[in-house]
Amino acid sequence: MTPRLADGELEEIRERNDLVALVSEYTRLKKTGKNYSGLCPFHKEKTPSFVVDSGKQLYHCFGCGEGGDVFSFVMKIESLEFPEAIQRLADRVGYKPKYQQVRAGEGRGAANKEKIYRINQLAKDFYRKSLKETAFGQECLQYLLKRGYTEETIDFFEIGSCTEKWAGFAEYALDKGISLSDLLASGLAIRSEKSSRGFYDQFRHRIIFPITDVMDRVVAFGGRVIDDSLPKYVNSPETPVYQKGKVVYGLSKAKGDMVKQDQALIVEGYTDVMAFHQCGIYNVVASLGTALTIDQIRLIARFTNNIVLVFDSDTAGEKATERGIDLLKEYNGNIALFNQHNINLSAVVLPSGMDPADYMLSHGKEEFSKLLEQARPLIDFTIDSIISRFDLTSAQGKLAAIDRILEFLSTLSSRIVQEEYIKVVAEKLSVEEERLMRELIERNRRARGRISQGRVEQKKQFFPYDRLEREALRLIIHDVGEARKILLNLEEDVFQSGPNKDIFRLLKDGLKGSKETDVSQLLSAIEREELRRLFSSLLFEEREYENEKTCQEVFYMLKELDLKRQISILPRKMEKLSQQGDQEEADRLFEEILRLEGQRRALQEERINQDHLMEGQ
């Protein structure tokens, strides 16, 4: 049996967390009429477009489209999943939720995550004790102290060690009642035919760095050897609580200072972060040895929009080029998206021969602060990095540099940005601006050809009756007149837009057999952000002077449009069947057309009669 939140507990937690009070912890709200308004906490803006309805306990931003209830707000603002948001809100008001037992298999995902969190916490405590109480732990401690880290820093980051035993932690965990299957799922133990127990410790004989999420829960570990053996670093595999490209090291410790400084520094490794903290610079995180991903940028951008990549000089050119291009490609080359979120990416290079940790421990905060003033926008930095890798004194080297720069610029979808940087490159390389622009335009043309098919597919997803479908959904949500009684009788296939159909299905299922259901509570069941935004916008669209007649009109229009759609596709099918010699099937389709036309005429008559009936009331 697995524990699940007891009936009514979700509403209890919702009622105990006033949305106005919750939102006010993140942005200042002002009473405006019956609602509250303020600057949106999810995007940068100068004019308030964020509204909280205190009566309905809902919020919506008319700028970026975010919206929902207390659960969706805390999920978005703190990057939590629904079960985590429930616990966060319960903890916020000091409430202990009641749980009930359910059959195995139900709620398995959340239960598995909780198990892994507990195992990770157990592992962290084990590794910490090992560092302090074992011979190998003392070797690890001395290694860190010799590199310049203080015991205070080591304790602050809760660094540990894993013994040289093949299954030291695994056996300890099993003795504590952890099942082998859960241990393997956590990534802390690995199956092995060679081991007498059939498994061994993932991190044996290494210094251990706990990796935490934004809520300071241990989600993974990194392990480093203290000798020359390979591999030098071992990291946790991906698990239900850890996806490498969605976590940055040190965020739970850095987020407060990111907000205060309005800046985040990105380094590469665990010890780099430790060195910065030890020297008094706290707004720093590590990308865990990989190129910074868009998910990581979005996570950091919750606390600041100013992000500085810190490179060591030995690999700065190569890394800056790769990371700049990769980031822009992942954003579909659209600088406008960076601008939309007001994200400013820049880069700074450390002096030759020094990695960030060595530099900080030998030069300190003051010297780095001077260096930080030289940080440049990532595009400028990337272009200069590319140029530095080629011999511009030779024609071959200059042509290679031009080719690489144009490849990079072609990833920027903003024509204005491209033109501005063409001017810069032309001056740097002493090349005619027109020549570079012609070549870039040709590259853009070829790129457009490659994505044209994708655009055709996007057009196929546009539905001309989208507005009418959404009007039906809005009427159901606000229960105008007899909206739910009338419009919930529609078949879901009447809705041609996928998101609209999903919302209709949610409403139909959620309102089934209950007139008292608060439709706003259905928001909690929506996981997809696109649907949550749509639902939220509809919740905030109330209009005056609407009645049952409005609902009837929308009902008949949708029904008639659906019949027209069904009829319109049949003649072409008939023609194709006739050409193929299948006259029997073609005749059957003709009968289907007549049947649908009959339904359409009957619907029109019913609509006229209904209009007369309502006019007489």
N, C-alpha and C positions, 0 to 999 in steps of 0.2 A: 504493500500500500504506500502511496505517495501523498504528502501533505499538499493541500490546495486551499487558497483563501476561502473562508466560509462565506455562505450566502449573506449578503447585506454588508459585508466588510468593506467592499469597494466604495459603496455609497457613504459609509461611516467616515472613511478616510477623506473622501471628496468633501464632505460637509465640514470636517474639522479644519480644512485648509482653505481659507478665504483667498480667492484668486487675486483680488486687489492687493491684499497684504503680501502675497507671494511675489507678484510681479514687481511690487514696490521695492523688493530687495535687490532688483536688478536695474530698474529705471524709475525715474520720478514720474508720478502720475498726478494729473490735475482733474478735478471734477468739472465735467462739461455736460450740463443737462442731467440726464439720468445715467450717463456713462462716465467713464474716466478715460483720459487720453494722455499720451506721452510719446517720447521718442522710442522707436522700435528697438528692442534689445538684440534683434537678430540681424539688422543691417544698419549701416550708417546713414543718417538723414538729418536735415536741418529743420524741416517742418514736421511736427508730430502727425503721424498717420496710424499710430497704434491705438486701438480702442479696446477697453475692457468693459463688458456689460456686467455690472455687479449683481444684477437680478438673476440673469441666466448663468452667471459664473462662466462666461466665455470670453475669449479674446480674438481679435482679428487685426492684422496689419493690412491696410489698404495700399501700402507701398510694395511690400515683397510677397504678400499673399499668405504669410504664416497665420495659423489660427488653430483654436482648439480649446481645451479645458485645462484644469490644473495638471492632469497627468501628461498631456501632450506638451504643455509648457515646460515642465521640468525635464521631460525626455529630450526635448530640443535644446534647451539651454545648458544642460549638463551632459549631453550625449549618452543618455541612459536608455536601456530597453525597458519595456513596460513593467516587468516584475521588479526591476531595480527602482523604477520611478515610484512604484507603490511603497516599497520599503523606505525610500528617501523621504516621501511625504509623511509616512507614519512616524518615522524618527523625528521629523521636523516638529511635530506637535506632541511628541512623547507618548504616542499611542502604540500599543502592542496588538497587532492584528490577530484575530482568531483564525485557526486553520481547521480543515476537515480532511479526513483520509479519502483518497480516491483510488480507483483500480490502477494497477500497474499499467504504464503506457500513457496515462493522461497526465499532462503537465510535466512530461519527462524532460523537455528541454530546459526549463527553469530549474528543475531539481538537479539535473546534471551539472548545471553551472554552479549552483550553490555548493555541490560536492567538491568541485574543482577549486572553488575559492577556499573552502575549508582545508583541502589538501595542500594548496599553495601556502596558506598561512602556517600550517603545521611544518612544511618544508622550510619556510623562512626561519622559524624559531629553531629548528634543528640545525640549520646551517650557521645561524648566529652563535649558538652554543658550541658548535664544532670549532668555530674560529677562536673562541676564547679558551676552550678546555682540551683541545687535542694537540698533539705534537705537530701535525701537518697544519693545523689552524694557526699555530704560532709562526710557522714558516711563512704562511700567507700574510699574516699580520706584519711581520718584519719586512717582507717584500714591499708592501704598501707604504710602510713608514720610511723605508729607504728611498722610495720614489718621491717622497716629500709630503705625503698625506698625513694629517694628524689623526689621532684616535677619535677626536671629536667629529671630524668629517666622516670617518669610517663608520662610527656609530650612527650619525645622522642619516646616512644612506643605507643603514642596516646591512652592511656588507657581511657575508659569511664565507664559509668554506665547506666543501664536501670531502669527506674522508677518502683515502685511497682504497678502501674496501670496495669490492665489486658491487655490493648491494647494501651498503650501510644505511642509507635513508630508506630504501625500499623495505628492508626487513623491519626497521623501526616503525614505518607506517603500517605494515601488516600487523605488527604487535599491538598497534593502537586501534585496530579494528577496521582499517581501510581495506576494501576489497582489492584484489589484484586488477580486476577489470577497470575500476575507477582510477587506480594508480597509473595504469597504462594510458588511460584516456587523458590524464593530466599531463602526459609527456615527461614525467619525472622518472619513469622507469621504461626500459626498452626490453622487448623479448629477445632472447638469445638461446640458441641451441647449445652453445659452448658452455654457458653457465650451468652449474649444478642445480640452481633454483629455477632455471628457465628464463631469468631476467637479470638485468643489472641497472645500476644508477646511470641516468643520462649525464649527470654532471660530476662524476667521480673524479677526485684528485684535481679540483679546480677552486679558484676564488669564485664566489657566487655574488652576482648583482641582482637583487630583486627588481622586477619591473612592475610598476603599479599603474593603474588607470587614473582617470581624473578624480575619482572618489577615494584614491589611495588604497584600493584593494589590490592585492598581489595577483597579477594575471599571468606572469611568466617569469623566467629567469635567464640570465646570461652567465656563462661560465668561462673563465680565462685561466690558462696554464701559467705557472710561474717559472717554467724552464723553457727549453727550445722544442719541446715535443709538439706535434701537430695533430689535429688542427688547433690553432692558437685560441680561437673562440668557438664555443658551442652555445647555441641559443635554443630556447624551447620551440618545439614544433607548434603549428597552429592548433588551437583547441577551441571549444565552444566559447571560451572567455577571452581568447587572444587571436587577433589577426594582425600580423606584423605591420602592414602598411597603414593601420588605423590607430597605432599607439606611438607615442613618443616618450622617451625615457626622461623622468624627472618632472613631468608636467604637474603632478599634484603638489610638488614642492615649489614650483616656479610660477604657477598661475597668478598668485596674488601680486607678485612683483612685476609680472607682465602687464597687469592692469595699471599698477602704479607708474611704471616706466613708459607704458604705452609702446612697448617694443619687446620682441622675442629674439633671442640669439639661438641659432641652430648649429650645433657641432655634430661630430660623428659618433663618438663613443662614450661609454659610461664614465671613464676616468676623466675625460674632458669636462663633463658636467661637474664632477666632484671638485676638480681644480678651480673652476670658475666660482663655485659656491664658497670654497675655502678662502678665496681672495676677495670675497664680498660682492660678487656679481651673481645675482640670484635668478634673473629672468632668462635662464638658459636651459635648453632641452637638447636631447640627442635623437637623431633620426634612426638610431639602431643600425648604423652601418650601411644603410641603403639610401638611394636617392630619395629626397623628400617627395612624398606623394600628395596628390590633391586632397585625399582624406585627412592626412596629417595637417595640411595647411588649413583646412576647414576647422579642424579641432583647435588649432592654435588661434585662429582668427576669432574665436569666441571671446578671447581675452585681449587681443591686440591685432590691429591690421598691419603693423609694421614689423616685417620679418627680415632678419639679416642672416645670411648664410656665412659661416666662418670657415674659410679654407686654409689649409696649410699650403705653403708656396710650392712644395715639391710636386703636388698633383693638382694645383689650383686650375691650371688651364684646361686640362682634360675633364676634371670634374665639373667645372663651371659650364663648359660647353655641353656635356652630357645632361646635366641637371636642368640647365636652362631650356634646352630643346625638349627634354622629356616632360618637364612641367607644362610647357606651352602646348605640346602635342596632346597631353592628357586633358588639357582644357580646350581641346579642339582648336588650338592655335588662336584662341579668341582673347585678345588683351582686354576687350570690353568686359569680359566676365571678371577679370581681376579688378577692373574699375568699378563694376557693379557692387562688388563687396568691399571696395576701397582697400584692397590688399596691395601693399607696397613691398615688393621683393627687392632686396639689395644684397650685396656681397662685399666681403672684406677679406684680404689675404694677409696671413701672418708672415713674419720675416722668414727667410730661407732656412731650411734645416730644422724647423721646430714645429711639432704638432701642438694643438691648442693647449693640452695639459702641460707640456714642458714650458711653453711660452708663459702661461699664467703663473706657474709656480716659480719661475725665475724673474719675471718682469712685473707681475702684480697688476692691480686694478688701474692704477693711474696711467701706466704706459698703454694698457689695452684701450682705455677710454680715449686716448689721443688717436690711436689707430682706428677706432670705431668711427671717428669723425670723417675718415676717408672712405667710408662705405659708399658704393656707387650702385645705381639701379642695375638690376640683374641683366637687362638687355645690353646696356653699355658695357658692363663687365664681361658678358659673354662674347661680344664682338671683339673686345680687346684681347681676351683670352685666346680666341681663334687666331687672330693676327699674330700673336706672340709665338705661335707654334710653327710658323712658316718663314722661310728665308725670302724676304721681300726684295733682296738684291738681284734675284734671278727671276726671269720671266715665268719659269715653271712654278716657282714658289708663290709668286704673286697670283697667278691664275688659280692655283690650288686654294689659296686663301679666299679669293673672290668666290669660287665655287662653293666653299664651305659656308661662307657668310650668307650667300644668297639662299642656300639650303635652309639655313637658320631663319632668315627673314621671311621666307615663304611660309613658315609655320604661323606667322602673325597675320591673322585675318583682317586686321584693321589696315585699310589702304593708306590712311593718313599716317599711321605709325610707320609703315613700310617706307613711305616717301621721305619722312623725316630722317630715318636712319640710312637711307640711300645717300642722302646729302652728306651725312657724317662719314660713311664709308668711302665715298668718292674723294673726300678731302684727305682722309687718313692714308689712302692707297694711291693718291694722285691719278685717279682714273676718271674718265668722263662720266658725269652723273647720268646723262641720257643713255649711255651704253649699258650701265648697270640696271637702269629702270626698264629698258627694253627686255633684257634677259630675265629680270624678275617677273615682269608681266607675262612672259612666255611660260615661266615655271608655274605662275598662278593659273594660267589657262589650262595647262596640263593637269594641275591638281583639281581644278573644277570639273574637268572631264571625268576624273576618277571618282568624284563624289556625286556626280549627277544622278546616278542610279539611286543613291541613298536619298536624294531629295525627292525623286519620283515616288519612292516608298513612303516618304513623309506625307506627300500630298494625298496619297491614298487613304491616309488616316484621318483626313479632314472630313467632317460631316456637315452638310449645309443646314441640317435641322438641329444643330447642337443647341442653339439658343432656346428653341421651343422645348427641347427635352429638359433643359435646365430649369425652365419656367415651371414645368410639371413637378420637378423635384422640389423646387422652392415652395410651391403651393402645398405639397404634401408635408414638408418640414414645418411650415407655419400653420398647417391645418386650417387653411382658409375655407370658410363655408363648410361644405361636405367633401373637402379635397381628398381626405384619406379614403372615405367611403367610395368616391368616384374613381380617383386616379390609381389607387392600389389594385383596381380590377384590370388594369392594363397588363398585357403579357410583356415579360422583360425583353423579348425579341423586337418589340416596337422601338426600343432604344438602340440606335445604331452606333453611338459613341461608346467605346469600351468603359471609360470612367463613369459616364452617366448610367450605364447599365449596372455597373458595380454598386453605385450609390443606391439605385432603385432596388436592387436585390437586398441590400442591407436594410433599407427602410421597410421593405415588404416583410422580411423575416423578423426584424426588430419590433415592428408594430403589430404583428400577427396576434390576434385575440386579446389585445389590450388597448383600451382607450386612454389609460392613465400613464402610459410610458412617456417619460420625458425624452423627447427625441435627441436633445443635446447630449444625453448620456451615451448615445450610440457612437459618439466620437472616440470613446475609449477603445472601441473594437477595431478601429481603423489603423492599420499598420503602415500602409503606403502613404508617403508624404503627399503625393499628387492628389490622392483621394481626400486626405485630411484637409488640405487647403481648399479643395472644391467644396467640401461639406461645410467648412467654417465660413466661407464666403456666402454660401446660401443661407446659413443661419443668421447672418447679419443683414440680409436683404428683406426687410419688411416694407410693405407698401400700404397706403391707405386706399379706401374705396374699392376694395376687392370683395367679391362675393361668390356665391355658388355658380353664377353664370360664367364667371371667368374660368372656373375649373371645368365646366361642361365644354366650353369652347376649346380649351387645351386638349381635353380628352378626345373630342371628335377630330380635331386637326391631326393629332398624332396617329389615331387609328386610320384616318383617310390617307395620310402620307405613307403609312406602312403598307396599305393596300396598293397604292400607286407604285411604290417601290417593287413590290412583289410582281405586279402586272408588267412593269417596264422591262424586267429581265427575261420574260418568257418568250417574246417574239423571236429574239435572236437565237434562243435555244431551239425553237421550233424550226427556224430556217436551217440551222446546222443539221438537225436530225433529218429533215427532208432531203438535204444534199447527200446525207449518208445512206439514204434509202430506208430509213426507219420511220415509215409513215404512220405506223400504229402509235408509236410513242409521241410523234408530232401531233397527232389527233388528240391524244390524251392531254397534252399541254394546252391545246386549243380549248378543250372543255374546262381546263383549270382556269384559263383566262376568263371564260364566260362566267364561271362560278365566282371568281374574285370581283369581276365587274358587277355582278348581281349583289354581292356583299357591299360594294362601295355605294351603289344606288340606294340600297336599304339603309345604309348608315347616313346618307345625306337626308333621306326622308325622316329618319329618326331624329336627326339634328334639328330639322325644321320644326317637327312636332314638339320637341323639347323646348325650343325657343318660344313657341306660342304658349306652351304651358307655363313657362316661367314669367312671360309677360303678363299673363292673366292672374298671377299671384299677387 
